[in-house]
Amino acid sequence: MKDTNAIEKAIKDKCKTELDQVVNVFMHELETKIRGEYGSRNYYDFHAPNSSKHSFSAMGTTQVKGVLTKMLYNAHLESMVAVKSKELINKLQLI
């Protein structure tokens, strides 16, 4: 890695991989336990808590996976990168 931008990109990629794993575990459970066992529908409605104004639908698990991935990236990626960056800085100062 030649510069700090490459280091930050590597940290961000690692964080994305961690979040992707969370989504993959959930999607596996949805596919095998819920849809697999009960053969339920493949259409999902998303509603904001206590509000009927903000809602959308997703057709199929591929769209649901995309929604969940984007949601987790938006909610957690920045803070994960900050924590991992701080951990790296602390480790480097120990050397």
Backbone as CSV, one residue per row, in Angstrom:
resi,resn,N_x,N_y,N_z,CA_x,CA_y,CA_z,C_x,C_y,C_z
1,MET,0.834,-1.170,0.000,0.000,0.000,0.000,0.881,1.237,0.000
2,LYS,0.655,2.098,-0.947,1.544,3.232,-1.148,1.185,4.456,-0.325
3,ASP,-0.073,4.616,0.054,-0.433,5.812,0.795,-1.611,5.559,1.722
4,THR,-1.980,6.591,2.447,-3.062,6.441,3.416,-4.408,6.188,2.746
5,ASN,-4.596,6.667,1.519,-5.850,6.395,0.812,-6.022,4.899,0.567
6,ALA,-4.944,4.217,0.238,-5.007,2.774,0.022,-5.292,2.043,1.323
7,ILE,-4.725,2.538,2.405,-4.984,1.928,3.716,-6.443,2.121,4.098
8,GLU,-6.938,3.335,3.911,-8.339,3.601,4.238,-9.275,2.755,3.371
9,LYS,-8.955,2.597,2.095,-9.770,1.769,1.211,-9.764,0.315,1.680
10,ALA,-8.612,-0.182,2.106,-8.512,-1.562,2.590,-9.347,-1.750,3.859
11,ILE,-9.305,-0.772,4.749,-10.112,-0.839,5.975,-11.599,-0.815,5.619
12,LYS,-11.965,0.072,4.706,-13.368,0.178,4.282,-13.836,-1.137,3.646
13,ASP,-12.991,-1.729,2.807,-13.340,-3.000,2.170,-13.529,-4.101,3.207
14,LYS,-12.670,-4.108,4.225,-12.796,-5.110,5.286,-14.114,-4.916,6.043
15,CYS,-14.469,-3.684,6.324,-15.726,-3.396,7.016,-16.927,-3.804,6.162
16,LYS,-16.859,-3.525,4.872,-17.941,-3.935,3.973,-18.090,-5.450,3.965
17,THR,-16.972,-6.152,3.983,-17.014,-7.619,4.014,-17.703,-8.107,5.287
18,GLU,-17.406,-7.478,6.409,-18.052,-7.855,7.668,-19.558,-7.622,7.595
19,LEU,-19.962,-6.490,7.067,-21.394,-6.197,6.948,-22.058,-7.132,5.941
20,ASP,-21.367,-7.439,4.857,-21.902,-8.390,3.873,-22.145,-9.750,4.512
21,GLN,-21.269,-10.165,5.412,-21.434,-11.449,6.088,-22.683,-11.456,6.967
22,VAL,-22.958,-10.331,7.623,-24.174,-10.217,8.436,-25.403,-10.392,7.554
23,VAL,-25.400,-9.707,6.413,-26.527,-9.811,5.479,-26.640,-11.233,4.934
24,ASN,-25.520,-11.843,4.582,-25.551,-13.202,4.038,-26.112,-14.206,5.026
25,VAL,-25.768,-14.073,6.299,-26.306,-14.971,7.328,-27.822,-14.792,7.418
26,PHE,-28.272,-13.533,7.444,-29.702,-13.265,7.500,-30.417,-13.829,6.282
27,MET,-29.865,-13.583,5.102,-30.503,-14.053,3.876,-30.558,-15.577,3.831
28,HIS,-29.517,-16.226,4.315,-29.514,-17.693,4.372,-30.642,-18.187,5.283
29,GLU,-30.783,-17.555,6.434,-31.865,-17.930,7.356,-33.231,-17.688,6.723
30,LEU,-33.382,-16.554,6.048,-34.647,-16.249,5.379,-34.969,-17.297,4.322
31,GLU,-33.978,-17.622,3.505,-34.193,-18.586,2.415,-34.463,-19.998,2.924
32,THR,-33.672,-20.454,3.881,-33.791,-21.858,4.300,-34.857,-22.068,5.362
33,LYS,-34.920,-21.202,6.352,-35.853,-21.428,7.460,-37.248,-20.901,7.179
34,ILE,-37.338,-19.695,6.677,-38.669,-19.095,6.496,-39.275,-19.499,5.158
35,ARG,-38.611,-19.143,4.076,-39.167,-19.449,2.756,-39.083,-20.932,2.458
36,GLY,-37.974,-21.567,2.867,-37.798,-22.986,2.575,-38.798,-23.867,3.297
37,GLU,-38.995,-23.607,4.572,-39.899,-24.424,5.376,-41.361,-24.109,5.127
38,TYR,-41.662,-22.838,4.980,-43.062,-22.429,4.927,-43.525,-22.014,3.542
39,GLY,-42.610,-21.914,2.605,-42.972,-21.587,1.228,-43.730,-20.279,1.105
40,SER,-43.360,-19.320,1.920,-44.080,-18.056,1.923,-43.739,-17.221,0.695
41,ARG,-44.425,-16.114,0.576,-44.280,-15.268,-0.613,-42.892,-14.662,-0.721
42,ASN,-42.641,-14.107,-1.875,-41.341,-13.546,-2.195,-41.473,-12.050,-2.476
43,TYR,-42.321,-11.386,-1.699,-42.615,-9.973,-1.869,-42.573,-9.335,-0.484
44,TYR,-41.804,-8.277,-0.319,-41.575,-7.713,1.006,-41.910,-6.234,1.021
45,ASP,-42.686,-5.820,2.032,-43.029,-4.420,2.237,-42.181,-3.870,3.380
46,PHE,-41.560,-2.735,3.153,-40.777,-2.055,4.177,-41.522,-0.790,4.573
47,HIS,-41.766,-0.636,5.870,-42.467,0.538,6.380,-41.654,1.159,7.500
48,ALA,-41.624,2.483,7.529,-40.984,3.178,8.641,-41.812,2.937,9.905
49,PRO,-41.145,2.794,11.044,-41.899,2.579,12.286,-42.865,3.728,12.550
50,ASN,-44.072,3.383,12.938,-45.098,4.366,13.314,-45.409,5.366,12.206
51,SER,-45.266,4.957,10.966,-45.556,5.875,9.866,-45.972,5.077,8.634
52,SER,-47.000,5.558,7.988,-47.400,4.923,6.737,-46.901,5.724,5.537
53,LYS,-46.277,6.862,5.788,-45.815,7.731,4.715,-44.577,7.199,4.012
54,HIS,-43.665,6.637,4.750,-42.411,6.176,4.184,-42.439,4.655,4.062
55,SER,-42.658,4.190,2.856,-42.680,2.752,2.639,-42.251,2.443,1.212
56,PHE,-41.818,1.215,1.012,-41.493,0.733,-0.320,-41.562,-0.784,-0.289
57,SER,-41.540,-1.373,-1.451,-41.631,-2.823,-1.562,-40.418,-3.361,-2.297
58,ALA,-40.093,-4.600,-2.013,-38.998,-5.284,-2.706,-39.515,-6.626,-3.184
59,MET,-39.189,-6.951,-4.408,-39.615,-8.214,-4.988,-38.416,-9.150,-5.014
60,GLY,-38.492,-10.199,-4.274,-37.438,-11.207,-4.302,-36.323,-10.932,-3.314
61,THR,-35.604,-11.969,-3.010,-34.550,-11.859,-2.005,-33.336,-11.082,-2.502
62,THR,-33.131,-11.008,-3.802,-32.012,-10.228,-4.317,-32.210,-8.754,-4.001
63,GLN,-33.422,-8.252,-4.193,-33.708,-6.854,-3.859,-33.633,-6.628,-2.351
64,VAL,-34.137,-7.568,-1.570,-34.076,-7.442,-0.110,-32.616,-7.387,0.341
65,LYS,-31.790,-8.245,-0.233,-30.370,-8.254,0.114,-29.732,-6.892,-0.206
66,GLY,-30.067,-6.338,-1.340,-29.543,-5.022,-1.710,-29.980,-3.936,-0.743
67,VAL,-31.242,-3.972,-0.343,-31.766,-2.992,0.608,-31.048,-3.123,1.952
68,LEU,-30.916,-4.343,2.448,-30.266,-4.559,3.741,-28.799,-4.151,3.708
69,THR,-28.113,-4.492,2.627,-26.703,-4.143,2.497,-26.524,-2.632,2.500
70,LYS,-27.303,-1.936,1.700,-27.211,-0.475,1.638,-27.557,0.151,2.983
71,MET,-28.580,-0.384,3.649,-28.992,0.123,4.945,-27.857,-0.001,5.961
72,LEU,-27.202,-1.165,6.004,-26.109,-1.364,6.957,-24.892,-0.520,6.614
73,TYR,-24.578,-0.410,5.335,-23.463,0.457,4.928,-23.720,1.897,5.386
74,ASN,-24.932,2.398,5.123,-25.264,3.777,5.484,-25.249,3.989,7.001
75,ALA,-25.684,2.989,7.749,-25.802,3.140,9.195,-24.498,2.883,9.939
76,HIS,-23.641,1.986,9.425,-22.521,1.513,10.235,-21.137,1.638,9.616
77,LEU,-21.034,1.774,8.317,-19.724,1.710,7.665,-18.777,2.798,8.168
78,GLU,-19.247,4.019,8.238,-18.378,5.125,8.643,-17.824,4.920,10.055
79,SER,-18.678,4.519,10.983,-18.203,4.326,12.357,-17.282,3.114,12.472
80,MET,-17.545,2.076,11.699,-16.658,0.916,11.705,-15.272,1.291,11.193
81,VAL,-15.224,2.051,10.107,-13.939,2.485,9.550,-13.201,3.354,10.571
82,ALA,-13.918,4.226,11.249,-13.286,5.085,12.250,-12.676,4.265,13.384
83,VAL,-13.409,3.275,13.865,-12.907,2.432,14.956,-11.701,1.626,14.496
84,LYS,-11.792,1.006,13.331,-10.680,0.201,12.832,-9.450,1.058,12.517
85,SER,-9.664,2.271,12.033,-8.552,3.181,11.773,-7.857,3.556,13.080
86,LYS,-8.659,3.844,14.093,-8.095,4.192,15.398,-7.311,3.009,15.971
87,GLU,-7.850,1.804,15.834,-7.144,0.614,16.305,-5.800,0.462,15.595
88,LEU,-5.785,0.687,14.299,-4.540,0.585,13.533,-3.528,1.635,13.985
89,ILE,-3.978,2.854,14.179,-3.087,3.924,14.642,-2.494,3.568,15.995
90,ASN,-3.334,3.055,16.885,-2.826,2.649,18.208,-1.801,1.536,18.097
91,LYS,-2.020,0.584,17.228,-1.054,-0.509,17.042,0.263,0.013,16.480
92,LEU,0.181,0.922,15.544,1.396,1.474,14.938,2.224,2.272,15.939
93,GLN,1.572,2.899,16.863,2.298,3.669,17.876,3.008,2.762,18.864
94,LEU,2.577,1.514,18.958,3.214,0.558,19.869,4.527,0.026,19.318
95,ILE,4.694,0.091,18.015,5.893,-0.475,17.394,7.108,0.368,17.677
